[in-house]
Amino acid sequence: MKNDESRIVKKKAIKAKNIAFDALIPLTAFIISTFFFSAEESLLIAISISMISLLIETNWDIAFHKWFIAIVTATLAINLSAIFLIEMPGRIRAPLALAPIFIAEYAILYWIVEAFKRRNASGG
């Protein structure tokens, strides 16, 4: 019984550490990027990095497969290109337009990764 309790405590400690990293990574990215870019661009960078880190954390078991690294790298490149190259017309603010897209992108990427995992598991 004591072994089960210690295992539960370890799992809770690991979850707490993961939650801390989930908050710390985007916050650090935001703080550092504010020295170089505007607050809006920094916010978008933090949102993009949080979505990528969440995707990596939820799929840690396959994080070092070549296809997964390619998906993450391409996504990060596309997000950073969108942040720095897309100019919003008129009074539309970039975070207002791009943040929901980045959040929807996470759902789409999660679905794509799950499809790749199923395909690789079936030997295809």
N, C-alpha and C positions, 0 to 999 in steps of 0.2 A: 504494500500500500504506500509506503514511504517513497518507493521508486517512482510510482505514478505521480505523486505530488511533486516530486522534484522535477520530473519531466514537464509537468504543466507549468511550473514556475519558470523553467528554462524557456519554454515556448512563449510565455508572456514577456519575458525579458527580451527575447529576440524580436517579438512584434514591437515592443516599445522602442527598441533600437532602430528598427526599420522605419517607424513613424518619425523618429527624430531625424533620421537621414532624409526622409521624404520632405521634411520641412526645412532642413538645414541646407541642402543642395540648392534649391531654387532661391532661398533667401541670400545665400552667399553669392550666387550668380547675379542677383538683382543689385546687391550692394556694390560688388566689384564693377559691374557694367555701368552703374550710374556715374562713375568717374570718367567714363569714356563716351557715353551716349546719353540721349535724353531720357527722362523718366519713363516716357511712353515706350521707347524702344527697350529699355531695361525691363519694364513690366512684361513685355512680350517675350523677351529672352527668358525670363524666369518662368513664364507659363509654358513655353516650349520645352525648356529643360525639365520642368516638373512632369510634363506628359511623357517625355522620353524616359526619365528615371522610373516613373511608375510602370511603363511598359517593360523596362528591363527587370524591375523587381518582380512583377507578376509572372515573368517568363525566365526566371533566373536559371532554371534547369537547362535551358537551351541558349543561354546568353552568349556562349562562345562558338556557336555554329556559324559558319561563314555566311549563310543566307540571312541569318538574324542580324549579324553585324552589318551586312549590306543594307538591310531594310532600315535599321536605326541610323546609319550614316547618311543614307539618301534622305530620310525624313528630316534629320537635323539640317542638312544642307538646304533643303527646300524651305524649311521654316526660316532659317537665317536669311536666305535670299528674299523671302517674302517680307521679312521685317525691314530689311535695309533697302530694297529696290522698289517696292510698291509704294507709290505716293497716293494718298487719299485725296479725292477732290473736295474742294470747298471746306465745310466745317466738320466733316466726318473725321472722327479721331481714330487713329490706327488701332489702339487696343479695343475699342468698341467694335470694330469690324473684324479684326483678326482673331481675337481671343475665343469667340465661339467656334470659329473654324478650327483652331488648334485643339479644342476640347472634343469636337466631333471627329477630328482626325485620330485621336486616341482610340475612340470606339472602332473606327474603321481599321486601324492598324492592329488592334487586338483581334478583330475578326480575321484579318489576313494571316496573322501569325498562327492563330488556331487552325486555319485551313492548311497552312504549311506543316504544322505539327501532325495533323491527321494524315496528310499525304505521306509524310516521312515515316509515320508509324505503320502505315499499310504497305510500305515497301515500294512506293511509287516513285 
